[in-house]
Amino acid sequence: MNHRIAKRALCGVYFLLILLLSTISVAQNGVEVSGTLSAAQPQLSYTFAADAGQTVSVELTALTPNMAPFFFVNGSAGNLVRAVGNPELLGSLQDSFTVSETDNYTIIVGTTNRIYGTFSLRVTVSSGGGGLPPVGEQLTCPSLVENVVELVDDTCQATGRNQACVGHLAVDATFRPGSTVTSFQQEGDIIDLVALDSLTLSPMDLVNGMWGVALLRVQANLPDTLPGQNVTMLLFGDVAIENVGGTRASITHEIVANTNLNVRGGPGTGYAILGVLGGGQRATADGRTSDNRWLHIQRDEGSAGWVVANAVTATGDIRQLPVIGANENPEPSYGPMQAFYFRSGIGDAGCDNVPTSGMLIQTPQGVGEIELLVNEVRVSLGSTVLLSAKPNQSLTVGTLEGHATVEVNGVAQTAIAGTQVQVPVGEDLRPIAPPLPPEPLDTSLIGFAPIEALPVPVTVPPPIQPPQPTATPEGITLPQLPTSGPCVIATANPIFVNVRSGPSTSFPTVGQGLNPERIYNVIGRTADYSWYQVENGWVSGSVTRLGGNCANVPVTYSPPPTATPTPMATPEVER
C-alpha cells in the first residue's frame, strides 16, 4: 500500500498540529532517535538540514501496539514539503524524497488515531548533505503565523453564524450552566457561542511551537434575513474573552410608510407632532405598545418617535418587538459575543518585543454599522479593526479599514482608517474616562496579527497625523468641564461654534453661537451622539467637549428649517 497520501488530505491535520510542537534537533545524520507521545505532548519535532537536490530518507516506527504514526516535513518558512501517514497504517512508515531547496527542515511526528506511545525515528540525508542544525533550533515567528493562517483557511471553513472554531487544545474554555458542551474534544472543534462562557488562549511559545488562535462568527445586530453575513472575530495569542451577551440580539424590523405619517412624541394622537415620515420612506421599528397599535421608530438622521402601526409595512412580525412605555427608549440587548469583556497580552515579548496578541474584527461589506459592547464601551463599526486591552492602561481600537466610533457615557470619538482611539480603563478593564481624541495608528501594535486569515484581506494603512492644535488667542481661556453632575457642553477650541436649528449642517445657524468661554447645559442629543441640543439650538459633537454625566441625555428632535409638511387632515386610524 502506498504510504503517501495527498497533501490536501493531511493539510488540515498538519496546521492544527503545528501549533503544539516541541522542537528537538536530530542528534546526527542517520542516527536513530526515540521519543514518546502523550495527550499532553501529542507531537514532537526534529530539525535537519539538506541541500537542494539531496535525498532525504525517513524511517518512522511505532513501538506501541495499534499506534498509527504520521510525519510532516516543512521548510523554514512553514511551507509543507512532505506529508505521510494514514489512520489505517499501523506500525511503521518509510519514505524517501528529494528536496528542491537548501534549507533547514522540520519533521513533525504524531499519531493519526490518538493512540499514544513510543516511537523510533531515523532521518538520513544523502552524501554531501549540509549537516544538522544545532540543538534547540526553534520555529520562527513568521513561519508560525503563516501556519496559523493556513489553519484557519483549512479547518475553520465550516464555522457558521454564532459559532466558534478553536485551532488547538492549548486553550482554557469555560461553558455556561446547562450547556451540553463541557470541553473541546479535539483540535478544530466548532461550538455554538450560546454555550461558551469564556476563552483564554495561549501566548506565542516558539520553543514549544504554540500560539493560541480562535475564529468566531458573530451575528451581532445583523438581521436574520442575512444568514450568510456575519461579523468575523479572530483572537490570537495571550488573550481572554468573556461572553456577556444573551441568547439573541435586540429585535428590530424595518418599516416602510404606506403614506405620509405623523411622527409623534408618544403613542397616541394626543402627543405633539415631531415631524412626518413620507410615504415610501423607511425607518427602523424597535418597540411597540402592548396592544400593537403604535410603533416606536428610529430614523436615519437620528430622530425618534411613534407612528401608527396599521399605516406601515414591516419586514417582520411586529409582535416580536419589545413593549415599551411612552417615555422610554428601548434598552439594547446583545446577542452571543456581541457584548464581551476582553484582555490582551501584557508581555508580548516572544518575538523581539513585537506584539503577538489581540483581536481582529471585520464586518461584512454593505450591511451598515455593527454594534458591539466591549468592556462596557460601545463600539460602532463598519470596518476592520484591531483591538487590544490591558488592565490599568487602555482599550485601543485601531482602524485598518473603514471607520469605528467609540463611545463612553455619551462621549464619542471616531477613528477612520490609519487612526486609533484609546479609552482609559482600570484594573477590571472597565472605562474610567471618556475616549481620547483620535491619534495616528500605532502600527507596531499590529505586530504579527494574522490579517491574511480575515475573509477580506486588508492592507495596513499608513498612520494619519492628527491636526495640529490651534494656539489659544490671547485673553481667551477655555473653561474646565465638571466630571459629575448634569451633562454640559463647551467648545473644543477658542472660537465661537455655530448653533443650528437642527442636528445637521444643512440647517441654518441661529444666534451668535457658543461662546468659547462659557459652559452650556445639554438638553438632548441625536441617536448617534453626533449632535447635542442646547437651549437655543443644536451644536456638533465634533467641535465641542462634554462634561458631567451624559449617559442619560434623551434623544430629541428639532423640526427642519423649512416649513413642516402639513399634517394629515385625517387623524391616524387605530384598529
C-alpha positions as CSV (number, residue, x, y, z in Angstrom):
1,M,0.0,0.0,0.0
2,N,1.2,3.5,-0.8
3,H,2.2,5.2,2.4
4,R,1.9,8.6,0.8
5,I,-1.3,10.4,0.9
6,A,-2.4,13.6,-0.8
7,K,-1.0,16.8,0.6
8,R,-4.5,18.3,0.9
9,A,-5.9,15.3,2.8
10,L,-3.4,15.8,5.7
11,C,-3.2,19.6,5.4
12,G,-5.9,20.3,7.9
13,V,-4.4,17.9,10.5
14,Y,-0.9,19.4,9.8
15,F,-1.9,23.0,10.5
16,L,-3.8,22.0,13.7
17,L,-0.8,20.1,15.0
18,I,1.9,22.7,14.1
19,L,0.6,24.8,17.0
20,L,1.6,22.3,19.6
21,L,5.1,21.4,18.6
22,S,8.1,20.7,20.8
23,T,11.3,21.3,18.8
24,I,14.1,18.9,19.4
25,S,17.1,18.6,17.0
26,V,18.1,15.2,15.4
27,A,21.3,14.1,17.1
28,Q,23.1,13.4,13.8
29,N,22.5,12.3,10.3
30,G,21.4,8.7,10.0
31,V,21.3,8.0,13.8
32,E,18.1,6.6,15.2
33,V,16.4,8.6,17.9
34,S,13.3,7.7,20.1
35,G,10.5,9.7,21.5
36,T,7.3,9.4,23.4
37,L,3.9,10.9,22.5
38,S,1.2,11.6,25.1
39,A,-2.1,13.5,25.3
40,A,-0.1,16.3,27.0
41,Q,2.5,16.3,24.2
42,P,0.8,14.8,21.1
43,Q,3.6,15.8,18.7
44,L,7.4,16.1,18.7
45,S,9.5,17.7,16.0
46,Y,13.1,17.4,14.9
47,T,15.2,19.5,12.6
48,F,17.7,18.7,9.9
49,A,19.5,20.5,7.1
50,A,19.6,19.5,3.4
51,D,20.9,21.0,0.2
52,A,18.9,21.4,-3.0
53,G,18.8,18.1,-4.9
54,Q,19.7,15.9,-1.9
55,T,17.6,12.8,-1.0
56,V,16.0,12.5,2.4
57,S,15.0,9.1,3.8
58,V,12.7,8.8,6.8
59,E,12.0,5.6,8.8
60,L,9.4,6.0,11.5
61,T,8.4,3.0,13.6
62,A,5.7,2.9,16.3
63,L,6.9,0.9,19.3
64,T,3.5,0.9,20.9
65,P,0.8,-1.6,19.6
66,N,-2.0,-0.2,17.5
67,M,-0.4,3.3,17.1
68,A,-0.8,4.8,13.6
69,P,2.1,7.2,13.2
70,F,2.5,10.1,10.7
71,F,5.1,12.7,9.9
72,F,5.2,16.0,8.1
73,V,8.2,17.8,6.8
74,N,8.1,21.6,6.3
75,G,10.6,24.2,5.3
76,S,11.9,27.1,7.5
77,A,9.2,29.4,6.0
78,G,6.5,27.0,7.2
79,N,5.8,25.5,3.7
80,L,4.7,21.9,3.6
81,V,7.2,19.7,1.8
82,R,6.0,16.2,2.7
83,A,3.0,14.5,4.4
84,V,3.0,10.8,5.1
85,G,0.5,8.8,7.2
86,N,-2.8,7.0,7.3
87,P,-5.1,6.1,10.2
88,E,-5.3,2.5,8.8
89,L,-1.5,2.1,8.7
90,L,-0.2,0.8,12.0
91,G,3.4,0.2,12.9
92,S,6.0,1.8,10.6
93,L,6.4,4.2,7.7
94,Q,9.2,4.6,5.2
95,D,9.6,7.3,2.6
96,S,12.3,9.0,0.5
97,F,12.1,12.3,-1.3
98,T,14.3,14.9,-2.9
99,V,14.3,18.4,-1.7
100,S,14.4,21.3,-4.1
101,E,15.8,24.0,-1.9
102,T,18.8,24.3,0.5
103,D,17.1,24.9,3.9
104,N,16.7,23.8,7.5
105,Y,13.8,21.5,7.6
106,T,11.5,20.4,10.4
107,I,9.9,16.9,10.7
108,I,6.8,16.7,12.9
109,V,5.9,13.3,14.4
110,G,2.4,12.4,15.7
111,T,-0.3,9.8,15.6
112,T,-3.4,9.8,13.4
113,N,-5.6,7.6,15.7
114,R,-4.8,9.2,19.1
115,I,-3.1,6.1,20.4
116,Y,0.0,7.5,22.1
117,G,3.2,5.8,23.0
118,T,6.9,5.5,22.0
119,F,8.4,5.5,18.5
120,S,11.8,5.4,16.8
121,L,12.9,7.8,14.0
122,R,15.8,7.8,11.6
123,V,16.4,10.6,9.1
124,T,19.1,10.1,6.6
125,V,20.3,12.8,4.2
126,S,22.3,11.6,1.1
127,S,26.1,12.1,1.0
128,G,27.2,15.6,0.6
129,G,24.5,16.9,2.9
130,G,24.7,20.1,4.7
131,G,24.7,18.6,8.2
132,L,22.2,19.1,11.0
133,P,21.4,22.3,12.9
134,P,22.4,22.8,16.5
135,V,20.3,21.5,19.3
136,G,17.4,23.8,20.3
137,E,16.7,25.4,17.0
138,Q,13.2,26.8,17.0
139,L,10.4,27.8,14.7
140,T,10.3,31.4,13.6
141,C,7.5,33.9,14.4
142,P,6.7,34.5,10.7
143,S,6.5,30.7,10.0
144,L,4.3,30.1,12.9
145,V,1.9,32.9,11.9
146,E,1.8,31.5,8.3
147,N,0.8,28.2,9.7
148,V,-2.0,29.8,11.7
149,V,-3.3,31.4,8.6
150,E,-3.3,28.1,6.9
151,L,-5.0,26.6,9.9
152,V,-7.9,29.0,9.7
153,D,-8.3,28.5,6.0
154,D,-8.2,24.7,6.1
155,T,-10.0,23.8,9.3
156,C,-12.5,26.6,10.2
157,Q,-14.3,27.0,6.9
158,A,-17.4,25.3,8.3
159,T,-17.8,27.8,11.1
160,G,-21.3,29.2,10.9
161,R,-23.3,32.1,12.4
162,N,-22.8,32.4,16.2
163,Q,-20.2,29.7,16.3
164,A,-16.5,29.4,17.4
165,C,-13.7,27.4,15.9
166,V,-10.7,26.7,18.1
167,G,-7.5,25.8,16.4
168,H,-6.0,23.6,19.1
169,L,-6.5,22.3,22.7
170,A,-4.0,24.7,24.3
171,V,-6.9,26.8,25.4
172,D,-8.8,27.2,28.7
173,A,-12.5,27.3,28.0
174,T,-15.5,27.5,30.3
175,F,-19.1,26.9,29.4
176,R,-22.4,28.3,30.6
177,P,-24.5,26.4,33.1
178,G,-26.9,23.9,31.4
179,S,-24.7,23.6,28.3
180,T,-24.4,20.1,26.9
181,V,-20.8,21.1,25.9
182,T,-18.3,20.7,28.7
183,S,-15.0,20.8,26.8
184,F,-13.3,20.9,23.5
185,Q,-12.7,17.3,22.5
186,Q,-10.2,17.8,19.7
187,E,-8.5,20.4,17.6
188,G,-10.8,22.2,15.2
189,D,-14.0,21.6,17.2
190,I,-16.8,24.1,16.4
191,I,-19.3,25.0,19.1
192,D,-22.2,27.4,19.4
193,L,-21.5,30.7,21.1
194,V,-24.6,30.5,23.3
195,A,-22.8,27.6,25.2
196,L,-19.5,29.4,25.6
197,D,-18.8,31.4,28.7
198,S,-15.1,32.3,28.2
199,L,-11.9,31.5,26.3
200,T,-8.3,32.0,27.4
201,L,-5.7,31.4,24.6
202,S,-2.0,30.6,24.9
203,P,0.7,33.2,24.2
204,M,3.2,32.6,21.4
205,D,5.7,30.0,22.5
206,L,8.4,29.3,19.9
207,V,10.1,26.7,22.0
208,N,7.0,24.5,22.0
209,G,5.6,25.8,18.8
210,M,2.3,27.1,20.4
211,W,0.2,30.1,19.6
212,G,-3.5,30.3,20.5
213,V,-6.0,31.1,17.8
214,A,-9.8,31.1,17.7
215,L,-12.2,32.2,15.0
216,L,-15.7,33.5,15.9
217,R,-18.5,34.3,13.5
218,V,-21.0,36.6,15.3
219,Q,-24.4,37.8,14.2
220,A,-24.4,40.9,16.4
221,N,-27.2,43.2,15.2
222,L,-27.3,41.8,11.7
223,P,-30.9,40.7,10.7
224,D,-31.9,37.1,10.4
225,T,-32.7,37.8,6.7
226,L,-28.9,37.9,6.1
227,P,-27.8,34.4,7.4
228,G,-24.6,34.3,5.3
229,Q,-23.4,37.7,6.6
230,N,-21.5,37.6,9.9
231,V,-19.0,39.6,11.9
232,T,-15.6,37.9,11.9
233,M,-13.6,37.9,15.2
234,L,-10.1,36.4,15.1
235,L,-8.5,36.1,18.5
236,F,-4.8,35.3,18.7
237,G,-2.1,34.9,21.3
238,D,-2.3,35.8,25.0
239,V,-5.9,36.9,25.1
240,A,-9.0,36.2,27.2
241,I,-12.6,36.9,26.3
242,E,-15.8,36.6,28.4
243,N,-19.2,36.3,26.8
244,V,-21.7,38.6,28.4
245,G,-24.2,38.6,25.5
246,G,-27.6,36.9,25.7
247,T,-29.0,34.2,23.5
248,R,-30.0,36.7,20.8
249,A,-29.6,40.3,19.9
250,S,-32.1,43.2,20.0
251,I,-35.1,42.6,17.8
252,T,-35.8,45.4,15.2
253,H,-37.8,45.5,12.0
254,E,-37.5,47.8,9.0
255,I,-40.8,49.5,8.2
256,V,-42.0,51.5,5.2
257,A,-44.6,54.2,5.4
258,N,-47.6,53.4,3.2
259,T,-48.5,57.1,3.1
260,N,-47.4,60.4,4.8
261,L,-47.3,59.6,8.5
262,N,-47.2,61.9,11.5
263,V,-44.2,61.1,13.8
264,R,-45.4,61.8,17.3
265,G,-43.7,62.2,20.7
266,G,-45.7,59.4,22.2
267,P,-48.1,56.5,21.3
268,G,-51.3,58.5,20.7
269,T,-52.8,61.3,18.7
270,G,-52.7,63.5,21.8
271,Y,-48.9,63.7,21.6
272,A,-47.1,66.5,19.8
273,I,-46.2,66.0,16.1
274,L,-42.4,65.9,15.8
275,G,-42.3,65.5,12.0
276,V,-43.5,63.5,9.1
277,L,-42.4,60.2,7.7
278,G,-43.1,60.5,4.0
279,G,-44.9,57.8,2.0
280,G,-42.3,55.2,0.9
281,Q,-39.7,56.4,3.4
282,R,-38.0,53.8,5.6
283,A,-37.3,53.6,9.3
284,T,-36.4,51.1,12.0
285,A,-39.0,49.9,14.5
286,D,-37.5,48.9,17.8
287,G,-40.5,48.9,20.1
288,R,-44.3,48.7,20.3
289,T,-47.3,49.3,22.6
290,S,-48.8,46.3,24.3
291,D,-51.8,46.4,22.0
292,N,-49.6,46.6,18.9
293,R,-51.3,49.8,17.7
294,W,-48.2,52.1,17.8
295,L,-44.6,51.5,16.9
296,H,-41.5,53.3,18.2
297,I,-39.2,54.1,15.3
298,Q,-35.6,55.4,14.8
299,R,-34.9,57.4,11.6
300,D,-31.6,57.5,9.8
301,E,-30.8,61.1,10.7
302,G,-31.0,60.3,14.4
303,S,-34.6,61.3,15.4
304,A,-37.0,59.0,17.1
305,G,-40.8,58.9,17.7
306,W,-44.0,57.0,17.3
307,V,-46.1,56.1,14.3
308,V,-49.4,54.2,14.0
309,A,-48.7,50.6,13.1
310,N,-51.6,50.0,10.7
311,A,-50.2,52.6,8.2
312,V,-46.8,50.9,7.7
313,T,-45.4,47.7,6.1
314,A,-43.0,45.8,8.3
315,T,-40.4,43.3,7.2
316,G,-41.2,41.0,10.2
317,D,-43.8,40.3,12.8
318,I,-44.2,43.4,14.9
319,R,-45.3,41.3,17.9
320,Q,-41.7,40.2,18.3
321,L,-40.7,43.8,19.2
322,P,-40.3,44.7,22.9
323,V,-43.1,46.5,24.6
324,I,-42.0,49.9,25.8
325,G,-43.7,52.9,27.5
326,A,-44.5,56.3,26.1
327,N,-41.4,58.0,27.5
328,E,-38.9,55.1,27.1
329,N,-36.3,54.2,24.6
330,P,-35.7,50.5,24.1
331,E,-32.9,49.2,26.2
332,P,-30.4,47.4,23.9
333,S,-29.9,43.7,24.3
334,Y,-26.9,41.9,22.9
335,G,-26.6,38.5,21.3
336,P,-23.9,35.9,21.8
337,M,-20.4,37.6,21.9
338,Q,-21.9,40.9,20.8
339,A,-21.1,42.0,24.3
340,F,-17.9,40.8,26.0
341,Y,-15.0,41.6,28.3
342,F,-11.6,41.3,26.6
343,R,-8.0,41.3,27.7
344,S,-4.9,41.0,25.5
345,G,-1.3,40.1,26.4
346,I,0.7,42.1,28.9
347,G,4.2,41.0,28.0
348,D,4.2,40.1,24.3
349,A,8.0,39.7,24.3
350,G,8.3,36.5,22.4
351,C,9.2,38.0,19.0
352,D,11.7,40.8,19.6
353,N,9.0,42.6,21.7
354,V,6.7,42.7,18.7
355,P,3.0,42.2,19.8
356,T,1.7,38.7,19.3
357,S,-1.8,39.0,20.8
358,G,-5.0,40.9,20.1
359,M,-8.3,40.6,18.3
360,L,-9.1,41.4,14.7
361,I,-12.8,42.3,13.9
362,Q,-14.1,42.6,10.4
363,T,-17.7,43.4,9.5
364,P,-19.3,42.3,6.2
365,Q,-19.5,44.8,3.4
366,G,-22.7,46.6,2.5
367,V,-24.6,46.0,5.8
368,G,-24.1,49.3,7.6
369,E,-22.7,49.7,11.1
370,I,-22.4,46.8,13.6
371,E,-22.9,47.5,17.3
372,L,-20.7,45.8,19.9
373,L,-20.2,46.3,23.6
374,V,-16.5,45.8,24.5
375,N,-15.6,46.1,28.2
376,E,-18.8,48.2,28.6
377,V,-17.6,50.6,25.9
378,R,-20.0,51.0,22.9
379,V,-18.2,50.4,19.6
380,S,-20.0,51.0,16.3
381,L,-18.1,49.9,13.2
382,G,-18.3,49.3,9.6
383,S,-14.8,48.3,9.1
384,T,-11.8,46.2,10.0
385,V,-10.3,47.0,13.4
386,L,-7.6,45.6,15.8
387,L,-8.4,45.6,19.5
388,S,-6.0,45.4,22.4
389,A,-6.9,45.9,26.1
390,K,-4.6,45.9,29.1
391,P,-5.5,46.5,32.7
392,N,-4.8,50.0,34.2
393,Q,-3.9,51.1,30.7
394,S,-6.4,51.4,27.8
395,L,-8.7,49.7,25.4
396,T,-7.3,50.6,22.0
397,V,-9.4,50.4,18.8
398,G,-7.2,50.8,15.7
399,T,-8.9,51.1,12.4
400,L,-7.3,49.4,9.4
401,E,-10.2,50.0,7.0
402,G,-13.5,51.9,7.2
403,H,-14.3,53.6,10.5
404,A,-15.2,52.9,14.1
405,T,-17.0,55.1,16.7
406,V,-16.1,54.5,20.3
407,E,-18.5,55.9,23.0
408,V,-18.5,56.1,26.8
409,N,-21.2,57.9,28.7
410,G,-22.3,59.9,25.8
411,V,-18.8,61.0,24.7
412,A,-17.9,59.6,21.3
413,Q,-14.7,59.6,19.2
414,T,-14.4,58.2,15.7
415,A,-11.3,56.5,14.3
416,I,-11.0,56.4,10.5
417,A,-8.5,54.2,8.7
418,G,-5.0,55.0,9.8
419,T,-6.1,56.2,13.2
420,Q,-6.9,54.8,16.6
421,V,-9.0,55.7,19.7
422,Q,-8.0,54.8,23.2
423,V,-10.2,54.5,26.3
424,P,-8.6,54.7,29.7
425,V,-9.5,51.6,31.7
426,G,-9.0,50.4,35.3
427,E,-7.8,47.1,36.7
428,D,-11.1,45.4,35.8
429,L,-10.8,46.7,32.2
430,R,-13.9,48.9,32.5
431,P,-13.7,52.5,31.3
432,I,-12.6,55.1,33.9
433,A,-12.8,58.1,31.5
434,P,-14.2,59.1,28.1
435,P,-12.4,58.0,24.9
436,L,-9.5,60.2,24.0
437,P,-9.4,62.0,20.6
438,P,-8.2,60.0,17.6
439,E,-4.5,59.7,17.1
440,P,-2.2,58.1,14.4
441,L,-2.5,54.4,14.2
442,D,0.4,52.7,16.2
443,T,1.4,50.2,13.5
444,S,3.7,48.5,16.0
445,L,0.6,47.1,17.8
446,I,-0.3,45.2,14.7
447,G,2.8,43.0,15.1
448,F,2.1,39.5,13.9
449,A,-1.7,39.9,13.7
450,P,-2.8,37.3,11.1
451,I,-4.6,39.7,8.8
452,E,-4.4,37.3,5.9
453,A,-6.8,35.0,7.8
454,L,-9.7,37.5,7.5
455,P,-12.4,36.9,4.9
456,V,-11.4,40.1,3.1
457,P,-7.7,40.8,3.5
458,V,-6.8,44.4,4.0
459,T,-3.7,46.5,3.7
460,V,-2.4,48.1,6.8
461,P,-2.8,51.9,6.2
462,P,-0.2,54.4,7.0
463,P,-0.7,56.4,10.2
464,I,-2.7,59.6,9.7
465,Q,-1.3,62.5,11.6
466,P,-3.9,64.4,13.7
467,P,-4.4,68.1,13.0
468,Q,-2.1,70.4,14.9
469,P,-3.8,72.2,17.8
470,T,-4.6,75.8,17.3
471,A,-2.9,78.3,19.7
472,T,-5.4,79.8,22.1
473,P,-5.8,83.5,21.3
474,E,-4.6,85.8,24.0
475,G,-7.2,86.6,26.6
476,I,-9.5,83.5,25.9
477,T,-9.5,80.8,28.5
478,L,-11.4,77.5,27.8
479,P,-13.4,76.6,30.9
480,Q,-12.7,73.3,32.7
481,L,-15.6,70.9,32.5
482,P,-17.0,69.0,35.5
483,T,-16.7,65.3,35.8
484,S,-20.1,64.8,37.5
485,G,-23.5,66.4,37.7
486,P,-25.7,67.3,34.8
487,C,-24.4,67.0,31.2
488,V,-22.8,70.1,29.9
489,I,-21.0,71.2,26.8
490,A,-18.4,73.7,25.7
491,T,-16.3,74.5,22.6
492,A,-13.3,72.4,21.9
493,N,-11.3,75.3,20.6
494,P,-11.1,79.0,21.5
495,I,-13.5,80.0,18.8
496,F,-17.3,80.5,18.5
497,V,-19.2,77.4,17.4
498,N,-22.3,77.6,15.2
499,V,-25.6,76.8,16.8
500,R,-28.1,75.5,14.3
501,S,-31.9,75.0,14.3
502,G,-31.5,71.3,13.7
503,P,-28.9,68.5,14.0
504,S,-27.1,68.9,10.7
505,T,-25.1,71.4,8.8
506,S,-28.0,71.7,6.4
507,F,-29.9,73.6,9.0
508,P,-29.4,77.4,9.3
509,T,-27.4,78.9,12.1
510,V,-29.2,80.7,15.0
511,G,-27.9,83.4,17.3
512,Q,-24.2,84.2,17.8
513,G,-23.0,80.6,18.5
514,L,-21.4,79.0,21.6
515,N,-19.1,81.4,23.4
516,P,-15.7,79.5,23.9
517,E,-15.5,80.9,27.5
518,R,-18.9,79.6,28.6
519,I,-20.4,76.2,29.6
520,Y,-23.9,75.3,28.4
521,N,-26.4,72.7,29.6
522,V,-27.2,69.8,27.3
523,I,-31.0,69.0,27.0
524,G,-31.0,66.5,24.1
525,R,-29.0,64.6,21.5
526,T,-29.3,62.6,18.3
527,A,-29.3,58.9,18.5
528,D,-25.8,58.5,17.2
529,Y,-24.4,61.1,19.7
530,S,-23.1,63.3,16.8
531,W,-25.2,66.4,17.7
532,Y,-26.3,67.9,21.0
533,Q,-29.2,70.2,21.8
534,V,-28.7,73.3,24.0
535,E,-31.3,75.9,25.0
536,N,-31.4,77.7,21.6
537,G,-30.5,75.0,19.1
538,W,-28.1,72.2,18.1
539,V,-24.2,72.0,18.1
540,S,-22.0,69.4,16.5
541,G,-20.2,67.0,18.8
542,S,-17.1,67.1,16.6
543,V,-16.2,70.7,17.6
544,T,-17.3,70.6,21.3
545,R,-16.4,69.0,24.6
546,L,-18.7,67.2,27.0
547,G,-18.7,67.2,30.8
548,G,-20.7,65.8,33.6
549,N,-22.9,62.7,33.3
550,C,-24.1,62.5,29.7
551,A,-25.3,58.8,29.8
552,N,-29.0,59.7,30.3
553,V,-29.4,62.6,27.9
554,P,-32.6,61.8,26.0
555,V,-32.8,61.5,22.2
556,T,-34.7,64.6,21.0
557,Y,-35.6,66.1,17.6
558,S,-35.6,69.6,16.2
559,P,-38.0,70.5,13.3
560,P,-36.4,71.2,9.9
561,P,-35.7,74.8,9.0
562,T,-38.2,74.7,6.1
563,A,-42.0,74.6,6.6
564,T,-43.1,71.4,8.2
565,P,-45.3,69.4,5.8
566,T,-49.0,69.9,6.7
567,P,-50.2,67.1,9.0
568,M,-52.8,64.8,7.5
569,A,-56.3,66.1,7.7
570,T,-57.5,62.7,8.8
571,P,-56.0,61.6,12.2
572,E,-54.3,58.3,12.5
573,V,-56.7,55.4,12.3
574,E,-56.3,52.9,15.2
575,R,-57.8,49.5,14.7
